[in-house]
Amino acid sequence: SVLIDAGIGAVNANAGSVFARNSLGAIDTARTPSITTGGDVATFAAASWNGGYINARALGTFTVSGIYGGAPETGDASLRVLSLGSATISGAVSGLISVDRDSGAISMPGAVDRAQIRVGGSLTSLSTGALSQSVVTVYDTLGTVTIAGAMFDSAIAAGVDTGSDAAFEGTGTAADKVSTGFIGTVTINGDFRESDSTAGMLRGADQLPGTRHDTTPSARAPTR
């Protein structure tokens, strides 16, 4: 683990990173690589980031040339920052990205499977390859979304903040909240199956959008 109680210009992980497991096969967080800074980071670049945790304040650019994360466990790789200038991940993605405030463009041209992407402010644009079993939430404005392949069993939600864990139904700092939200353009260049794209609607206990269990900004649940 690396702990820096200040900002830093550039972090280069040329050899990449992998997660560690204990004797039971579960992720061993104590032995999995971790980088934490108390200040801003101008650039972060890695050949791959199969597993490991990155925590910082403002991050200028985040670049991973290979894979990010290792499905089926989203928590193998995580990026948690206050704000993000841009992110480009060229390989397959199955990790977590959590941004407390605004984010610039996020580009993931490879397959995105079991990923969690959360932006607590606005997101300029999101582009991915095929999107499967993943959740994307943006609390304010989501500019443009382009899915190069199919979208399966996934959710894109503007006006929703899933909190620090980037997952639905959290508590404390991970608690979900809802606003009106806005989505610009969503383009899916493949099949759209068992998925949803919503704005200003937080799914309820049944985990299905568009039912009486949903929460809206006015706190009035829609009828169905």
C-alpha positions as CSV (number, residue, x, y, z in Angstrom):
1,S,0.0,0.0,0.0
2,V,1.1,3.6,-0.7
3,L,-0.2,6.5,1.4
4,I,0.7,10.0,0.5
5,D,-0.5,12.9,2.7
6,A,-0.3,15.4,-0.1
7,G,-0.9,15.9,-3.8
8,I,1.2,14.3,-6.5
9,G,1.9,15.0,-10.2
10,A,1.9,11.6,-11.8
11,V,1.4,8.0,-10.7
12,N,2.6,5.4,-13.2
13,A,1.9,1.7,-12.5
14,N,3.8,0.3,-15.5
15,A,3.6,-3.3,-14.2
16,G,-0.1,-3.1,-13.5
17,S,-1.8,-4.5,-10.4
18,V,-3.5,-7.7,-9.2
19,F,-5.8,-8.5,-6.3
20,A,-4.8,-10.9,-3.5
21,R,-7.0,-13.7,-2.2
22,N,-7.0,-15.6,1.1
23,S,-7.1,-19.3,1.7
24,L,-10.9,-19.3,1.3
25,G,-10.7,-17.7,-2.1
26,A,-12.1,-14.3,-0.9
27,I,-10.4,-11.0,-1.7
28,D,-7.7,-10.2,0.9
29,T,-8.1,-6.4,1.2
30,A,-5.0,-6.2,3.5
31,R,-2.7,-7.6,0.8
32,T,-4.4,-6.1,-2.3
33,P,-2.5,-3.0,-3.6
34,S,-3.8,0.4,-2.5
35,I,-2.9,3.9,-3.4
36,T,-4.3,6.8,-1.3
37,T,-3.4,10.5,-1.5
38,G,-4.5,13.3,0.7
39,G,-4.3,15.8,-2.2
40,D,-4.9,16.0,-6.0
41,V,-3.3,13.8,-8.6
42,A,-2.6,15.1,-12.1
43,T,-2.4,11.8,-13.9
44,F,-2.7,8.1,-13.1
45,A,-1.6,5.6,-15.7
46,A,-1.4,1.8,-15.5
47,A,-0.8,-1.0,-17.9
48,S,-3.7,-2.9,-16.3
49,W,-5.5,-2.7,-13.0
50,N,-6.8,-6.2,-12.4
51,G,-7.3,-5.4,-8.7
52,G,-6.5,-2.7,-6.2
53,Y,-7.9,0.5,-4.6
54,I,-7.2,4.1,-5.6
55,N,-8.4,7.0,-3.5
56,A,-7.7,10.7,-4.2
57,R,-9.2,14.1,-4.2
58,A,-9.2,15.6,-7.7
59,L,-7.8,13.3,-10.4
60,G,-6.9,14.9,-13.7
61,T,-6.7,11.9,-16.1
62,F,-7.1,8.2,-15.4
63,T,-5.7,5.8,-18.0
64,V,-5.6,2.1,-18.0
65,S,-4.2,0.4,-21.2
66,G,-5.5,-3.0,-20.3
67,I,-8.2,-4.5,-18.2
68,Y,-9.7,-2.9,-15.1
69,G,-11.1,-5.3,-12.5
70,G,-11.8,-9.0,-12.6
71,A,-15.5,-10.1,-12.9
72,P,-17.5,-11.5,-11.2
73,E,-16.4,-9.4,-8.2
74,T,-16.8,-5.6,-8.9
75,G,-14.8,-4.8,-5.8
76,D,-11.6,-6.2,-7.1
77,A,-10.7,-2.8,-8.5
78,S,-12.0,0.6,-7.4
79,L,-11.4,4.2,-8.1
80,R,-12.8,6.7,-5.6
81,V,-12.2,10.4,-6.1
82,L,-13.7,13.8,-5.4
83,S,-13.7,14.9,-9.0
84,L,-12.4,13.4,-12.3
85,G,-11.1,15.1,-15.4
86,S,-11.4,12.1,-17.7
87,A,-11.0,8.4,-17.7
88,T,-9.9,6.0,-20.5
89,I,-9.8,2.3,-20.0
90,S,-8.9,0.4,-23.1
91,G,-9.5,-3.2,-22.0
92,A,-12.4,-5.0,-20.4
93,V,-14.0,-3.3,-17.4
94,S,-15.6,-4.9,-14.3
95,G,-14.5,-2.6,-11.5
96,L,-16.0,0.3,-9.6
97,I,-15.6,4.1,-10.3
98,S,-17.1,6.5,-7.8
99,V,-16.8,10.3,-8.2
100,D,-18.3,12.5,-5.6
101,R,-18.6,15.6,-7.8
102,D,-18.3,16.2,-11.6
103,S,-16.5,14.0,-14.1
104,G,-15.4,14.7,-17.6
105,A,-15.6,12.0,-20.4
106,I,-15.4,8.4,-19.4
107,S,-14.3,6.1,-22.3
108,M,-14.3,2.3,-22.1
109,P,-14.3,0.8,-25.6
110,G,-13.9,-2.7,-24.4
111,A,-16.6,-5.0,-22.9
112,V,-18.1,-3.6,-19.6
113,D,-19.4,-6.4,-17.4
114,R,-20.5,-6.1,-13.8
115,A,-19.2,-2.6,-13.5
116,Q,-20.5,0.1,-11.2
117,I,-20.1,3.8,-12.2
118,R,-21.4,6.6,-10.0
119,V,-21.0,10.3,-10.4
120,G,-22.4,12.6,-7.7
121,G,-22.5,15.6,-9.9
122,S,-22.6,15.7,-13.8
123,L,-20.9,13.5,-16.3
124,T,-19.9,15.0,-19.7
125,S,-20.1,11.7,-21.7
126,L,-19.9,8.0,-21.3
127,S,-18.9,5.6,-24.1
128,T,-18.5,1.8,-23.8
129,G,-18.4,-1.4,-25.7
130,A,-21.1,-3.9,-24.9
131,L,-22.6,-3.2,-21.5
132,S,-23.7,-6.1,-19.3
133,Q,-25.0,-6.4,-15.7
134,S,-23.7,-2.9,-14.9
135,V,-25.1,0.2,-13.2
136,V,-24.4,3.8,-14.2
137,T,-25.8,6.6,-12.0
138,V,-25.3,10.4,-12.4
139,Y,-27.0,12.7,-9.9
140,D,-27.2,15.8,-12.1
141,T,-26.7,15.9,-15.9
142,L,-25.6,13.0,-18.0
143,G,-24.5,14.5,-21.4
144,T,-24.2,11.7,-24.0
145,V,-24.1,7.9,-23.7
146,T,-22.9,5.7,-26.5
147,I,-22.9,1.9,-26.2
148,A,-21.0,0.3,-29.1
149,G,-22.6,-3.1,-28.6
150,A,-25.6,-4.6,-26.8
151,M,-26.9,-3.5,-23.4
152,F,-28.0,-6.3,-21.2
153,D,-29.4,-6.4,-17.6
154,S,-28.0,-2.9,-17.0
155,A,-29.2,0.4,-15.7
156,I,-28.4,4.0,-16.7
157,A,-30.0,6.5,-14.3
158,A,-29.7,10.2,-14.2
159,G,-31.0,12.0,-11.1
160,V,-29.8,9.2,-8.9
161,D,-26.8,9.1,-6.6
162,T,-26.0,5.6,-5.3
163,G,-23.5,6.9,-2.7
164,S,-19.9,5.9,-2.0
165,D,-20.4,2.2,-2.7
166,A,-21.9,3.0,-6.2
167,A,-24.6,0.4,-5.5
168,F,-28.3,0.5,-4.8
169,E,-29.7,0.3,-1.3
170,G,-26.8,1.6,0.8
171,T,-26.8,3.3,4.1
172,G,-24.8,6.2,5.6
173,T,-22.4,7.7,3.0
174,A,-23.5,4.9,0.7
175,A,-27.2,5.9,0.9
176,D,-29.1,6.5,-2.3
177,K,-30.7,9.8,-3.2
178,V,-32.8,11.2,-6.1
179,S,-33.1,14.5,-8.0
180,T,-34.7,15.4,-11.3
181,G,-31.7,14.7,-13.4
182,F,-31.2,15.0,-17.1
183,I,-30.0,12.8,-19.9
184,G,-28.9,14.2,-23.2
185,T,-28.6,11.4,-25.9
186,V,-28.4,7.7,-25.3
187,T,-27.3,5.6,-28.4
188,I,-27.2,1.8,-28.2
189,N,-25.7,0.1,-31.2
190,G,-26.9,-3.3,-30.4
191,D,-29.7,-5.2,-28.6
192,F,-31.4,-3.5,-25.6
193,R,-32.5,-6.4,-23.3
194,E,-33.6,-6.5,-19.7
195,S,-32.3,-3.0,-19.1
196,D,-33.5,0.5,-18.4
197,S,-32.6,4.2,-18.9
198,T,-34.3,6.6,-16.5
199,A,-34.1,10.2,-15.2
200,G,-35.5,11.4,-11.9
201,M,-36.5,8.0,-10.6
202,L,-35.0,5.9,-7.9
203,R,-36.1,2.2,-8.0
204,G,-37.7,0.9,-4.9
205,A,-37.5,-2.3,-2.8
206,D,-38.7,-4.4,-5.8
207,Q,-35.6,-3.1,-7.8
208,L,-37.9,-2.5,-10.8
209,P,-38.2,1.0,-12.3
210,G,-41.7,2.3,-13.1
211,T,-43.6,0.7,-10.2
212,R,-45.4,2.2,-7.2
213,H,-42.3,1.5,-5.1
214,D,-40.2,4.1,-6.9
215,T,-39.1,7.4,-5.3
216,T,-39.2,10.6,-7.3
217,P,-37.9,14.1,-6.4
218,S,-41.3,15.2,-5.2
219,A,-41.5,12.1,-3.0
220,R,-44.6,11.0,-4.8
221,A,-44.3,7.4,-6.1
222,P,-45.7,6.9,-9.7
223,T,-48.7,4.6,-10.0
224,R,-48.8,1.6,-12.3
